[in-house]
Amino acid sequence: MSAILLRKQLTRDDSYIWPRLSPSTQSTLKSHLLACVQREDAKTISKKLCDTVSELASGILPDGGWPELLPFMFQCVTSNSPRLQESALLMFAQLSQYIGETLIPDLSTLHSVFLQCLASSSNSDVRIAALGAAINFIQCLSSSADRDRFQDLLPVMIETLTEALNRGQEATAQEALELLIELAGTEPRFLKRQLVNVVGSMLQIAEADSLEEGTRHLAIEFVITLAEARERAPGMMRKLPQFISRLFAILMKMLLDIEDDPAWHNAESEDEDAGESSNYSVGQECLDRLSISLGGNTIVPVASELLPTFLAAPEWQKHHAALITLAQIAEGCSKVMIKNLEQVLTMVLNSFQNPHPRVRWAAINAIGQLSTDLGPDLQVQYHQRVLPALAAAMDDFQNPRVQVSGLCL
């Protein structure tokens, strides 16, 4: 608590007391902070101390106000103590965010330090801290040539993730994934040279049913984030059609994770999403984001391969998933789907006769979404087929949810 209070007092904008302290008090305080970092064993307290040191340093290090700090940090990170290594890396990570330009003169040394910690440390906390520090430092580099000097770190960065998974340390793996997602969003080009290996690893994680949902969802988020990085890395993901097909199949499979909740049928619950899992929700959202990111020319051919298979299957969940998929990709693929409107509409209208109410509801939902995204072409050309189908749905008195959906549309 004292470390937190000290940090707030020293760095708060409205009461920045550091300049008011005498030089001797400043020197004593800096020495005391570094001594505390060196001897503190409790992890939570150690992290708070690192926060305090980093925030204070961000204000005084650029002007030469703490010349002892960087030598101290390099001494810690090259020591034999995993705790001190982690502390130094946590501070490097924060300083990279606050005052990264101050660290650029030490670029070569930092490269060696990060590589050593990522490749050689057997301590997962040290490796995660090194991953965070490396990613933060890469993000602070304005020169692509400087960023390229860290390319050889990427395999061991990914290895940090895979080793955590192999050891069953999913919490650590999720930390690594969150850091890598940040890198994918801000510096997607850094991943370009090794894109096949990186994306392949992420999809392998996403396909692993033995892993926690949270881990698999983060792996998917990484790939979706790359797909969305159109401005920073235009067309990068489009060059990997085999991976796009694989990701699309993963997302459609997630839509199968839905329960046939009895309350849904009778409209006893106001929640139209009754029975839907987190898997289902993530799959639905990511299909929308993927189609908007990559567009119809990329997504429609992939969807055209998978949708007929799902619609031909006996399971109602697969019919439902196909219809939800059509609705989700319509916005991003509208220009291409309009050219195949007859085929798309036939898929949906055939499902109005499906024996399962949730499939019929999904068909009505799809018509509503397609009317928005493919209109007015759909309404003008096919109203004579759509309106009778909706009218028939309104007569479905045994399934109020389906009936109400037809009425609302």
C-alpha positions in Angstrom: 0.0 0.0 0.0 2.8 2.4 0.8 4.3 1.9 -2.7 1.0 2.7 -4.2 0.5 5.9 -2.1 4.1 7.0 -2.8 3.5 6.5 -6.6 0.4 8.6 -6.5 2.0 11.4 -4.5 5.1 11.5 -6.7 3.4 11.3 -10.1 -0.1 12.8 -9.7 -0.6 15.7 -12.1 -2.2 18.0 -9.6 0.4 17.6 -6.9 3.7 16.7 -8.5 5.9 17.0 -5.4 9.1 15.6 -6.8 10.7 18.9 -7.9 10.0 20.3 -4.5 12.1 17.7 -2.7 15.7 18.5 -1.9 18.4 16.7 -4.0 19.5 14.7 -1.0 15.9 13.6 -0.3 15.4 12.7 -4.0 18.6 10.7 -4.0 17.7 8.8 -0.8 14.2 8.0 -2.1 15.6 6.7 -5.4 18.1 4.5 -3.6 15.5 3.3 -1.2 13.2 2.3 -4.0 15.8 0.3 -5.8 16.8 -1.4 -2.6 13.2 -2.4 -2.0 12.9 -3.8 -5.5 16.1 -5.8 -4.9 15.0 -7.4 -1.6 11.2 -7.7 -1.9 10.1 -11.4 -2.3 6.3 -11.0 -2.4 5.3 -10.9 -6.0 2.3 -8.5 -5.7 4.3 -6.0 -3.7 7.3 -6.3 -6.1 5.0 -5.4 -9.0 3.7 -2.3 -7.2 7.3 -1.2 -6.5 8.1 -1.7 -10.2 5.1 0.4 -11.1 6.3 3.2 -8.7 9.8 3.1 -10.1 8.6 3.2 -13.7 6.3 6.1 -13.3 8.8 8.1 -11.4 11.5 7.3 -14.0 9.2 8.3 -16.8 9.3 11.8 -15.5 13.0 12.2 -14.6 15.0 9.7 -16.7 14.8 11.5 -20.0 16.5 14.5 -18.4 19.2 12.5 -16.8 17.5 12.5 -13.4 18.2 8.8 -12.5 21.5 7.7 -14.1 21.7 4.7 -11.7 18.4 3.2 -12.9 19.2 1.5 -16.2 22.5 0.0 -15.0 20.5 -1.4 -12.0 17.9 -2.8 -14.3 20.5 -4.5 -16.6 22.2 -5.9 -13.5 18.9 -7.4 -12.3 17.9 -8.8 -15.7 21.2 -10.6 -16.2 21.3 -11.9 -12.6 20.6 -15.5 -11.6 17.4 -14.5 -9.7 14.2 -15.1 -11.7 12.4 -12.6 -9.3 14.9 -9.8 -10.2 14.8 -10.7 -13.9 11.0 -10.4 -13.9 11.1 -7.1 -12.0 13.6 -5.6 -14.4 11.5 -6.8 -17.4 8.3 -5.4 -16.0 10.1 -2.0 -15.6 11.5 -2.2 -19.2 7.9 -2.9 -20.4 6.5 0.1 -18.7 9.4 2.5 -19.6 8.9 1.4 -23.2 5.3 2.6 -23.0 6.1 5.9 -21.2 9.5 6.9 -22.6 10.6 4.3 -25.2 12.8 6.8 -27.1 15.0 7.0 -24.0 15.8 3.2 -24.3 16.6 3.3 -28.0 20.4 3.9 -27.5 20.4 0.5 -25.6 18.6 -1.3 -28.5 21.3 -3.9 -29.1 21.6 -4.7 -25.4 17.8 -4.9 -25.0 17.6 -7.3 -28.0 20.1 -9.6 -26.4 18.4 -9.4 -23.0 14.9 -10.2 -24.4 16.2 -13.0 -26.6 18.1 -14.6 -23.7 15.1 -14.4 -21.3 12.7 -15.7 -23.9 14.8 -18.5 -25.2 16.7 -19.7 -22.1 14.6 -19.0 -19.0 12.8 -21.9 -17.5 10.7 -19.6 -15.4 7.3 -18.9 -17.0 6.9 -15.5 -15.2 10.2 -14.3 -16.6 9.3 -15.4 -20.1 5.9 -13.7 -19.9 7.6 -10.5 -18.6 10.2 -10.7 -21.4 7.4 -11.1 -23.9 5.6 -8.0 -22.6 8.8 -6.0 -22.5 9.8 -7.0 -26.1 6.4 -6.3 -27.5 6.2 -2.9 -25.8 9.6 -2.0 -27.0 8.9 -3.1 -30.6 5.8 -0.9 -30.5 7.8 2.2 -29.5 10.2 1.9 -32.4 9.3 4.3 -35.1 11.9 2.9 -37.6 10.9 -0.3 -39.5 14.6 -1.1 -39.7 14.9 -1.1 -35.9 11.8 -3.2 -35.6 13.2 -5.7 -38.1 16.2 -6.2 -35.8 13.8 -8.0 -33.4 12.4 -10.4 -36.1 14.5 -13.3 -34.7 12.6 -12.9 -31.4 9.3 -13.9 -33.0 9.8 -17.7 -32.9 10.7 -17.7 -29.2 7.8 -15.3 -28.5 5.4 -17.9 -30.0 7.3 -20.7 -28.2 6.6 -18.9 -24.9 2.9 -19.4 -25.7 3.1 -23.0 -26.9 5.3 -24.1 -24.0 2.9 -22.7 -21.5 0.1 -24.7 -23.2 2.2 -27.9 -23.2 2.8 -27.5 -19.5 -0.9 -27.0 -18.9 -0.4 -23.4 -17.8 -3.4 -21.9 -19.5 -3.5 -18.7 -17.4 0.1 -18.0 -18.5 -0.8 -18.9 -22.1 -3.8 -16.5 -22.0 -1.4 -13.7 -20.8 0.8 -14.4 -23.8 -2.1 -14.4 -26.2 -3.3 -11.0 -24.9 0.2 -9.5 -25.5 0.4 -11.0 -29.0 -3.0 -9.7 -29.8 -1.8 -6.2 -28.9 1.2 -6.7 -31.2 -1.1 -7.9 -34.1 -3.2 -4.9 -33.7 -0.5 -2.3 -33.6 2.4 -3.8 -35.6 0.9 -6.4 -37.9 3.7 -6.0 -40.4 6.2 -7.3 -37.8 4.5 -10.7 -38.2 4.5 -10.7 -42.0 7.7 -12.7 -42.6 6.6 -15.5 -40.4 2.8 -15.2 -40.9 2.2 -18.8 -42.0 3.8 -20.2 -38.9 2.2 -17.7 -36.5 -1.3 -18.0 -37.9 -1.0 -21.8 -38.2 -0.1 -22.0 -34.5 -3.1 -19.9 -33.5 -5.5 -21.9 -35.5 -4.1 -25.1 -34.0 -4.9 -23.6 -30.6 -8.4 -22.6 -31.7 -9.1 -26.2 -32.9 -7.9 -27.9 -29.7 -11.0 -29.0 -27.9 -9.0 -30.0 -24.8 -8.1 -26.3 -24.1 -10.2 -23.8 -22.2 -12.7 -21.8 -24.2 -11.0 -18.6 -23.1 -7.7 -19.7 -24.5 -9.2 -20.8 -27.8 -11.2 -17.5 -28.1 -8.0 -15.5 -27.6 -6.3 -17.4 -30.4 -9.2 -16.6 -32.7 -9.1 -13.0 -31.6 -5.5 -12.8 -32.7 -6.3 -14.0 -36.2 -9.3 -11.7 -36.5 -7.2 -8.8 -35.3 -4.7 -9.5 -38.0 -7.6 -9.6 -40.6 -8.8 -6.3 -39.3 -5.4 -4.6 -39.7 -6.3 -3.5 -43.2 -4.7 0.0 -43.0 -1.4 -1.1 -41.5 -1.1 -4.3 -43.5 -3.4 -4.3 -46.4 -4.2 -7.7 -48.0 -1.9 -9.6 -45.7 -4.5 -12.2 -44.5 -6.0 -12.5 -48.0 -2.8 -14.2 -49.1 -3.5 -17.1 -46.8 -6.7 -18.6 -48.3 -6.1 -22.0 -46.7 -6.1 -20.4 -43.2 -9.2 -18.3 -44.0 -11.1 -21.5 -44.9 -9.9 -23.1 -41.7 -10.9 -20.2 -39.5 -14.3 -20.0 -41.2 -14.9 -23.7 -40.4 -13.8 -23.1 -36.8 -16.3 -20.3 -36.4 -19.2 -22.2 -38.0 -18.4 -25.1 -35.7 -18.7 -22.8 -32.7 -22.3 -22.0 -33.8 -23.1 -25.6 -33.1 -22.6 -25.0 -29.4 -26.3 -24.2 -28.7 -28.8 -25.9 -26.4 -32.5 -26.5 -27.2 -33.8 -24.5 -24.2 -37.5 -25.3 -23.7 -38.2 -21.7 -22.5 -37.1 -20.4 -25.8 -39.8 -22.3 -27.7 -42.7 -20.8 -25.6 -41.2 -17.4 -25.6 -41.3 -17.6 -21.8 -38.0 -15.9 -21.7 -37.6 -12.5 -23.3 -34.1 -13.5 -24.2 -33.9 -14.6 -27.8 -30.4 -15.9 -27.0 -31.6 -18.5 -24.5 -29.5 -21.6 -24.9 -26.6 -19.9 -26.7 -23.1 -20.4 -25.2 -20.1 -18.1 -25.1 -18.7 -20.2 -28.0 -21.7 -19.4 -30.0 -21.5 -15.7 -29.3 -17.8 -15.5 -30.2 -18.4 -17.4 -33.4 -21.3 -15.2 -34.4 -19.4 -12.0 -33.7 -16.2 -13.1 -35.4 -18.0 -14.2 -38.6 -19.3 -10.7 -38.8 -15.9 -9.1 -38.2 -14.1 -11.4 -40.6 -16.5 -10.8 -43.5 -16.3 -7.0 -43.0 -12.5 -7.2 -42.8 -11.9 -9.4 -45.8 -14.9 -8.8 -48.0 -17.1 -10.9 -50.2 -14.6 -11.8 -52.9 -12.6 -13.7 -50.2 -15.4 -14.9 -47.9 -18.2 -15.9 -50.3 -16.2 -18.7 -52.0 -15.3 -20.1 -48.6 -18.9 -19.9 -47.3 -20.1 -21.5 -50.6 -18.1 -24.6 -49.8 -19.3 -25.1 -46.2 -22.9 -23.9 -46.2 -24.3 -26.7 -48.5 -22.7 -29.3 -46.3 -24.2 -27.9 -43.2 -27.6 -27.6 -44.8 -27.5 -31.2 -46.0 -26.7 -32.6 -42.6 -29.5 -34.2 -40.4 -28.7 -32.2 -37.3 -30.9 -29.1 -36.7 -27.9 -27.3 -35.2 -26.0 -27.4 -38.5 -29.0 -26.0 -40.4 -29.3 -23.3 -37.7 -25.6 -22.5 -37.9 -25.7 -22.2 -41.7 -28.6 -19.6 -41.5 -26.9 -17.6 -38.8 -23.7 -17.6 -40.9 -25.6 -16.2 -43.9 -27.0 -13.5 -41.7 -23.7 -12.6 -40.1 -21.6 -12.4 -43.3 -24.3 -10.4 -45.3 -23.1 -7.0 -44.3 -19.4 -7.6 -45.3 -20.2 -9.6 -48.4 -23.3 -7.8 -49.7 -21.8 -6.8 -53.1 -20.9 -10.3 -54.0 -24.0 -12.0 -52.4 -26.3 -9.7 -54.4 -24.9 -11.4 -57.5 -26.0 -14.8 -56.1 -29.2 -13.6 -54.6 -31.4 -16.4 -56.1 -29.1 -19.1 -54.6 -28.9 -17.3 -51.2 -32.6 -16.8 -50.9 -33.4 -20.4 -51.9 -31.2 -21.6 -49.1 -33.1 -19.5 -46.6 -36.6 -20.1 -47.8 -36.1 -23.9 -48.0 -35.4 -23.7 -44.2 -38.9 -22.2 -43.5 -40.1 -25.8 -43.8 -37.6 -27.3 -41.4 -39.2 -29.3 -38.6 -37.2 -27.6 -35.9 -38.5 -24.3 -34.6 -35.1 -22.8 -34.0 -34.1 -23.4 -37.6 -37.3 -21.7 -38.8 -36.6 -18.8 -36.5 -33.1 -18.6 -37.8 -34.5 -18.5 -41.4 -36.8 -15.6 -40.5 -33.9 -13.8 -38.8 -31.7 -14.4 -41.9 -34.5 -12.9 -44.2 -34.5 -9.8 -41.9 -30.8 -9.4 -42.1 -30.6 -10.0 -45.8 -33.4 -7.5 -46.4 -31.3 -4.9 -44.7 -27.9 -5.8 -46.3 -29.1 -6.9 -49.8 -32.0 -4.5 -50.2 -33.8 -3.2 -52.1 -32.8 -5.8 -54.6 -34.2 -8.6 -52.4 -37.5 -6.9 -51.8 -38.1 -5.9 -55.4 -37.1 -9.1 -57.0 -38.3 -11.7 -54.5 -41.2 -10.3 -52.5 -43.6 -12.7 -54.2 -41.6 -15.6 -52.6 -40.7 -14.0 -49.3 -44.0 -12.6 -48.2 -46.0 -15.9 -48.4 -43.3 -17.7 -46.4 -43.5 -15.0 -43.7 -47.3 -15.2 -43.7 -47.1 -18.9 -43.1 -44.8 -18.4 -40.2 -47.3 -16.1 -38.6 -49.7 -19.1 -38.4 -47.3 -21.1 -36.4 -49.4 -21.0 -33.1 -47.5 -24.0 -31.6 -44.2 -22.0 -31.6 -44.9 -18.4 -30.4 -41.2 -17.4 -30.8 -41.3 -18.2 -34.5 -44.7 -16.7 -34.9 -43.7 -13.4 -33.3 -40.5 -13.2 -35.4 -42.6 -13.5 -38.5 -45.0 -10.8 -37.3 -42.2 -8.4 -36.3 -40.4 -8.7 -39.7 
